[in-house]
Amino acid sequence: MGTADSQIKIWDVKEHTNVANFPGHSGPVTIAFSNKGYYLATGAQVCSLKRWDLRKLNNFKTISLDSNYESILGL
């Protein structure tokens, strides 16, 4: 889940414990999991996308978009 302070928190539902916190975004965060649940993609309104490996609990790819990406994509 994303939090008000723009961190992504990963929880072990069975154990009811927070197992990882992923910082690095500002503003509202959108998340999506891969089909098998090994990877997480996160995006924020500040033009950045991050890919996380949930087995290693680290960020392995960050993509920064140009600030005018909406006009480029026709959004």
MIVORO-369752 format. One line per 8 residues: number of its first residue (from 1); their letters; for each residue x, y, z of N, C-alpha, C, O. Coordinates in Angstrom, 3 decimals, padded with zeros to 6 digits. Each point is the difference from the previous one (the first is absolute). Layout:
N
NUM	A	X,Y,Z,X,Y,Z,X,Y,Z,X,Y,Z ~ ...
END
This chain:
75
1	MGTADSQI	000.831,-001.179,000.000,-000.831,001.179,000.000,000.869,001.233,000.000,001.113,-000.023,000.525 ~ -001.604,001.095,-001.104,000.687,001.283,000.049,-000.502,000.781,001.208,-001.140,-000.184,000.428 ~ 001.969,001.042,000.117,-000.366,000.755,001.195,-000.041,001.495,-000.293,000.422,000.447,-001.067 ~ -000.929,000.315,002.019,-000.082,001.457,-000.152,001.379,000.629,-000.153,000.126,001.068,-000.597 ~ 000.912,-001.716,001.129,001.357,000.545,-000.134,000.719,-000.551,-001.234,001.223,000.092,-000.104 ~ -001.989,-000.665,-000.829,000.491,-000.479,-001.302,000.946,-001.191,000.095,000.780,-000.232,-000.923 ~ -000.827,-000.514,001.995,000.767,-001.234,000.101,-000.885,-001.166,-000.403,-001.216,000.036,000.187 ~ 001.829,-001.063,-000.737,-000.713,-001.229,-000.287,000.375,-000.977,001.100,001.182,-000.243,000.242
9	KIWDVKEH	-002.176,-000.314,000.423,000.245,-000.941,001.091,-000.451,-001.384,-000.426,-001.121,-000.178,-000.474 ~ 001.996,-000.799,000.645,-000.292,-001.388,-000.330,-000.254,-000.749,001.302,000.802,000.051,000.933 ~ -001.929,-000.743,-000.891,-000.416,-000.699,001.220,-000.060,-001.504,-000.215,-000.395,-000.468,-001.068 ~ 000.783,-000.276,002.072,-000.225,-001.442,000.050,-001.372,-000.169,000.649,-000.143,000.159,001.213 ~ -000.847,-000.475,-002.012,-001.375,-000.052,000.487,-000.178,-001.117,001.031,-000.722,000.165,000.983 ~ 001.367,-001.270,-001.209,-000.124,-001.137,000.914,000.566,000.326,001.383,-000.593,-000.350,001.021 ~ 001.741,001.021,-000.999,000.667,000.320,001.271,-000.401,001.366,000.555,000.353,000.332,001.132 ~ -001.091,000.470,-001.920,-000.424,001.340,000.413,001.194,000.902,000.322,-000.014,000.740,000.984
17	TNVANFPG	001.055,-000.816,-001.836,001.193,000.811,000.221,000.374,000.764,-001.270,-000.233,-000.468,-001.115 ~ 000.810,001.636,001.304,000.526,000.803,-001.093,001.398,-000.526,-000.313,000.884,000.046,000.856 ~ -000.674,-000.550,-002.083,001.290,-000.611,-000.328,000.914,000.906,-000.816,001.203,-000.251,-000.079 ~ -001.756,001.307,-000.531,000.844,000.902,-000.793,-000.711,001.329,-000.209,-001.228,000.066,-000.057 ~ 002.031,000.994,-000.058,-000.488,001.336,-000.346,000.813,000.485,-001.188,001.231,-000.013,000.035 ~ -001.911,000.438,-001.078,000.672,000.476,-001.195,-000.241,001.500,-000.151,-001.108,000.405,-000.351 ~ 002.114,000.425,000.606,-000.127,001.447,-000.172,000.327,000.396,-001.440,000.274,-000.853,-000.845 ~ -000.307,002.131,000.587,000.495,000.477,-001.278,-001.005,000.723,-000.864,000.368,000.522,-001.052
25	HSGPVTIA	-001.624,-000.472,001.454,-001.002,000.734,-000.755,-000.449,001.196,000.825,000.239,000.069,001.206 ~ -000.887,000.862,-001.873,-000.679,001.066,000.718,-001.370,000.166,-000.644,-000.157,-000.165,-001.209 ~ -000.809,000.487,002.017,-001.371,000.093,-000.485,-000.677,-001.359,-000.008,000.582,-000.992,000.441 ~ -001.812,000.944,-000.943,-000.750,-001.257,-000.044,000.742,-001.057,-000.826,000.605,000.314,-001.025 ~ -000.658,-001.550,001.477,000.708,-001.105,-000.640,-001.008,-001.025,-000.510,-000.966,-000.332,000.688 ~ 001.199,-000.161,-001.894,-000.788,-001.087,-000.573,000.879,-001.234,-000.044,001.184,000.090,-000.327 ~ -001.761,-001.261,000.659,000.780,-001.230,000.009,-000.656,-001.068,-000.871,-001.213,000.008,-000.209 ~ 002.042,-000.933,-000.300,-000.490,-001.147,-000.759,000.966,-001.165,000.226,001.218,000.181,-000.024
33	FSNKGYYL	-001.766,-001.367,000.243,000.805,-001.195,000.214,000.091,-000.816,-001.284,-000.915,000.027,-000.824 ~ 002.019,-000.751,000.654,000.128,-000.919,-001.129,-000.915,-001.203,000.233,-000.493,-000.214,001.107 ~ 000.276,-000.567,-002.166,-000.911,-001.150,000.094,000.365,-000.968,001.116,-000.881,-000.463,000.725 ~ 002.150,000.152,-000.577,000.423,-000.959,001.027,000.310,000.657,001.331,000.289,-000.686,000.980 ~ -000.346,002.006,-000.934,000.218,000.709,001.248,001.449,000.205,000.389,000.282,000.362,001.142 ~ 000.648,-000.586,-002.065,001.421,000.165,000.311,000.457,001.444,-000.150,000.999,000.407,000.593 ~ -001.734,000.366,-001.388,000.412,001.361,-000.288,-001.138,000.973,000.271,-001.179,-000.352,-000.051 ~ 001.572,001.582,000.338,-000.943,001.069,000.259,000.424,001.197,-000.840,001.185,000.326,-000.070
41	ATGAQVCS	-002.145,000.322,-000.561,000.265,001.243,-000.720,-000.730,001.112,000.734,-001.159,-000.155,000.384 ~ 001.846,001.282,-000.189,-000.609,001.138,000.678,000.207,001.244,-000.855,001.010,000.147,-000.688 ~ -001.978,000.726,000.751,000.090,001.243,-000.748,-000.568,001.135,000.826,-000.875,-000.204,000.842 ~ 001.379,001.395,-001.089,-000.471,001.180,000.720,-000.186,001.139,-000.983,000.442,-000.076,-001.147 ~ -001.097,001.123,001.601,-000.286,001.136,-000.864,001.227,000.841,-000.315,-000.098,000.955,-000.770 ~ 001.226,-001.277,001.332,001.216,000.768,-000.273,000.811,-000.637,-001.121,001.222,000.139,-000.054 ~ -001.915,-000.838,-000.837,000.608,-000.533,-001.226,001.053,-001.069,000.241,001.017,-000.026,-000.694 ~ -001.235,-000.847,001.652,000.952,-001.087,000.190,-000.728,-001.322,000.177,-001.065,-000.078,000.613
49	LKRWDLRK	001.681,-000.963,-001.173,-000.477,-001.368,000.159,001.125,-000.804,000.623,001.166,000.179,-000.352 ~ -001.508,-001.054,001.267,001.014,-000.836,000.648,-000.444,-001.451,-000.061,-001.183,-000.307,000.152 ~ 002.138,-000.580,-000.376,-000.271,-001.431,000.025,000.765,-000.598,001.168,001.180,000.283,000.203 ~ -001.876,-001.117,000.561,000.535,-000.570,001.224,-000.011,-001.528,-000.084,-000.952,-000.591,-000.511 ~ 002.000,-000.037,001.007,000.059,-001.453,000.115,-000.439,-000.345,001.421,000.706,000.318,000.957 ~ -001.847,-000.956,-000.811,-000.538,-000.290,001.326,000.704,-001.160,000.685,-000.145,-000.172,001.210 ~ 000.902,-000.629,-001.948,000.778,-001.082,000.627,001.262,000.554,000.639,000.424,-000.468,001.057 ~ 000.181,001.470,-001.701,001.224,000.617,000.518,-000.283,001.295,000.751,000.890,000.552,000.648
57	LNNFKTIS	-002.123,-000.066,-000.734,-000.441,001.231,000.663,000.847,001.203,-000.398,000.451,000.774,000.845 ~ -000.242,-000.634,-002.180,000.759,001.163,-000.469,-000.559,000.541,-001.306,-000.729,-000.682,-000.719 ~ 001.089,001.916,000.437,-000.363,000.670,-001.245,001.056,-000.351,-001.034,001.182,000.267,000.216 ~ -001.586,-000.863,-001.340,000.987,-000.369,-001.006,-000.104,000.836,-001.277,000.834,-000.133,-000.895 ~ -001.851,000.993,000.806,-000.121,000.835,-001.192,-000.819,001.242,000.331,-001.073,-000.104,000.595 ~ 001.571,001.271,-000.975,-000.735,001.253,000.137,-000.032,000.679,-001.355,001.027,000.131,-000.666 ~ -002.198,000.294,000.268,-000.177,000.699,-001.268,-000.535,001.386,000.316,-001.054,000.143,000.621 ~ 001.777,000.867,-001.046,-000.440,001.388,000.186,-000.516,000.523,-001.324,000.687,-000.062,-001.020
65	LDSNYESI	-001.905,000.579,001.049,-000.605,000.554,-001.200,000.226,001.503,-000.053,000.117,000.658,001.034 ~ -000.058,-000.133,-002.222,000.095,001.432,-000.201,-001.245,000.662,000.606,-001.084,-000.582,-000.040 ~ 001.223,001.751,000.582,-001.122,000.670,000.661,-001.153,000.296,-000.941,-001.114,000.235,000.469 ~ 001.334,-000.235,-001.780,-001.095,000.232,-000.937,-000.476,-001.291,-000.656,-000.491,000.030,-001.128 ~ 000.629,-001.169,001.817,-000.381,-001.285,-000.569,-001.458,-000.042,-000.409,-000.340,-000.699,-000.954 ~ -000.536,001.423,001.640,-001.428,-000.022,-000.347,-000.230,000.581,-001.395,-000.794,-000.538,-000.772 ~ 001.480,001.628,000.448,-000.188,000.577,-001.336,000.620,-000.878,-001.065,-000.515,-000.065,-001.116 ~ 001.606,-000.612,001.431,000.640,-000.899,-000.959,-000.915,-001.191,-000.300,-000.131,-000.416,-001.151
73	LGL	-000.504,-000.131,002.201,-000.873,-001.160,-000.159,-001.403,000.374,-000.450,-000.810,-000.876,-000.303 ~ 000.518,002.163,000.258,-001.327,000.446,-000.406,-001.038,-000.145,001.095,-001.184,-000.176,-000.290 ~ 001.611,000.246,001.551,-000.930,-000.123,001.132,-000.547,001.341,000.426,-000.794,000.072,000.937
END
